[in-house]
């Protein structure tokens, strides 16, 4: 039995690491392909009815995040989220459904409220809400408003409410809706422990002990994977890594040099047995 499985047996829980590259923009965000691969991983892990998911992501598609919550509840009675570095936006939505949120001292959790497109930029709906709440700016705001954007603003709020009510426990959902839609002022705001607890989450700090050492070791290993490799005439970009006690799945783009330019020759998930 390897160390990974020993930890799972001791905790009576499966442990899965789901990491997105944090510096590749939207192409490395949490999306449906990533979540579908998570479902493949979950389908192999049914020895325990609890899941500990170590999540490292700047977010992505809220609907994909809702599907991930649904899959976690389908396969397991409960789940915890561990955050070593970053849990933001859509990834935070997944955390909102957890029994516990376990964070290292360096972890950052930022809001899950929706964003929309405006003037070729993605902005938080909190920015529009803040303008609407300031009486001095409302008249100017309305005169220069693209009314289609305002319609998208209210549609985004309603969409987020529906996701919360349909995919989160009802009492938790109401608190998440109130906090994310009425109190968040910035999509990048680091949510405090007290604010997370007021939403209804049990928040714990992971800073020592065997579990901390295990998580830290795997976190360092996965971050090295995400850096990819570059060798003569070949470059590899790794955008997603998913690891369980059974295997590692990496989403990579592989380029080869051709006429002094890199040409993409492969893109997708590849499976490696854990070493």
N, C-alpha and C positions, 0 to 999 in steps of 0.2 A: 504494500500500500504506500503511495507516495504522500508527501507532506500535505499537498493540496487536499486530498481525500481525507486525511486525518483531521484537518481543520473542519471540514464539512461534518464529519462524524461527531466531533466534539461539540459543535454548535447545533447539530441536528438540523442543518440547513445547507442547501446548495449555495455556492458562491460563484457569481459570474461577473466578469469585468467587461464593461462596454465603454470603449473610449473613442471619441471623435478627435481628429486633429484640431487644435485650437487656433491655428494661424493660417488656415487655408480659405477662409471666407465661407460663402454659402455652399461650395462644392463639397465641404466636409461636414455639413450640418446633418442633424438627425432627420432621416426621411424614411419613406416606406420600404425601400430596399434594405436599409439597415434594420428596420423593425422586423421585416420578413425573415431576415437571417437570425434575429433574436428568437423568433418562433421556432426555427429549426433547432437552435441550441436548447430551448426549453423542452422540446419534445423528447430529448434524450435524458432529461434530468427529473426523475419522478421518485427517487428513493425517499426524499423528504418533502413535506408539504409547506415548507417555508423557503423563501429565496432572499439572499443578500445580494443586491445588485450594486456593484461599485461603478458609478456613473461619472464620466468626465466629458462634458459637452457644453458648447456655447448655445445649444438649442437647435431649432429648425422648424419643422412643420408641426403645428399644434395638433392637427388631426392624427398624424403619425404617432405623436406622443400619447394621445388618447388611446390609440390602438395598442400601444405598448402596455399601458395601464390595464386594458382589457385582457391582454394575453397573460400578464402576471397574475391577475385574479382568476383566470380560467385554469391555469396550471397549478396555482398554489393558494393555500388558505390565507397567507399574508406575505408581505415582503418588506424589507428594510432597504434604505438607500444609503450607501457610503459615498461621501464626496471627499476626494483627496485634494483636488485643485479647483475645479470649476463646475458649477451646475447652474445653467442660465436658461431663461426663456422657456422653450418647449420642454427642455430637460427638467426644469423646475416643476412643470406640470406633473411629470411622472413622480417627482418627489412628494408632491402634495397628496398622493394617494397612499403613501407609505405608512407603516406602523411606527417606524422610527427613522429619523434622519441622523446619521452618524457622520460627523465632520472632523477632519484634522484641524489643527490650529491654522493652517494656511488656506483652508477651503473658503471659497466665495460662492454664495448662493444669491442670484439676482432674480428679479420679478419674471413672472410668466404671462403678464398681460399681453394681448395681441399687438401686432404692428401692422401698418398699411403703407402702401406706396403713395408718395406725394412728391411731385416735381422730380421724378426719377430717383427719389431717395426713400429708403425704408425708415419710417419714424414710429415711435411709440404712440399709441392713442392717448397716453398721459399728456403728451405735449399739446394736443388739441383740447383735451379736457381742461388743462391749466389755463389756456387762452379763453375758453368759454366761461370759466369761473371768475375771470378778472373783468369787472364791469367797465373799467377804463379802456379795455382793448376790444371789447365785444363789437362795438360799432365799426371800428376800423377792420376788425377781423371779418365781419359779415360782408363789408363792402368789397373785400378782396378775396373772399372765399370762393373756391371751386365747390359748388353745391354737390357735385358728385362725390367729392372727398368727404363732405359732411355726412352724406348718406352712407358712405363706406364706414365712417366712424361709428355711427349708431349700429350698423349691421355687424361690425366687428365686436362691439360690446355684447350684442345679443348672441352672437355665435359663441363667444367665450362663456357666457352664462350657460348656454345649452350644453357645451362640452363638460363643464363642471358638474352640472346637475345630472347628467347622464353617465358620467364615468367616475365620479368621486362619491364617497359616502355623503349623504344629504347634509348633515350638520356641518361637516368639513367643507362641503361645496359652498355653502352660503357664506362661510367665513372667508374662503378663498376669493369668491366673487367680490365681496365687500372690500377686502384689502387690495386686491390687484386692480380693481376698476375705480375705486374711490380714494385710495390713499397713496398709491405709488406715483411718484413725480418724475422718475427716470427709469428707463429700461436697464440702466447699468448700476442702479442703486444696490449696494450690498445689504441684504436683509439681515437684521440683527437676530440673535438667538431669542430675545424676548418677543419680537414680532412673529417669528416662526411658531413659538409656543402659543401665542395668542390666536394664531390660525387654527391651532389644535394639534400640531405636531409634537411628538416626543423627540427632543433634540439632545443628543449626547456628543461628547467630545472624545475623539480617538487620539490618544497621545502616548500611550505606553502599553506594554504587555505583549503577549504572543500574537494576538490578532493584529495589533498595530504593526509589528515587525513583518508579519506575513503580507499585509496589505501594502506596506511601504516597499517591500521587495518586488512584488508584482507590479506596483505602480511604476517603479523605476524601469523594470523590464519592458513594460508596454510603451512607455514614453520613448525608449530607444527604438522600439519597433516603428513608432509613428514618425520618427525622423527619417526613416527609409535609408537607402544606400545609393551611393553614386560611385561607379567604377568606370574604367576606361571604356568609352563607346556605349555606355549604358547608364540610365538613370531610373530610379524607382521612387515614386511618391506613394506613401502609405497614408490613407485618409481615415480609415476606421480599423479598429482592432477589437475583436470580441474573443474572450477567453473563458473557458470553463475547465473543469477538472478533466474533461475528455479531449478537448481540442482547442485550437486557435484558428479563428477566421480573420483573414486580413483582406481589406479592400484596397487594392493597389492599382496604380497606373505605371506601366513600364514603357520607357522610351529608349530608342536606339538612335545613335547618330547616323545621319544620312545627309551627305553633301553639306557638312558643317552645320546641320540643324537637327534638333531632336525630333524624331517622328514617333508618335504613339503606336505601340504594337500590341498592347494588351491593357484592358481595363476590366476590373471586376473582383469578386471575392475569390480568394484561394484558401484552401484548407491545409493546415499543417498539424501534425500530431505534436502535442506539447512535449517539450524536452525538459 
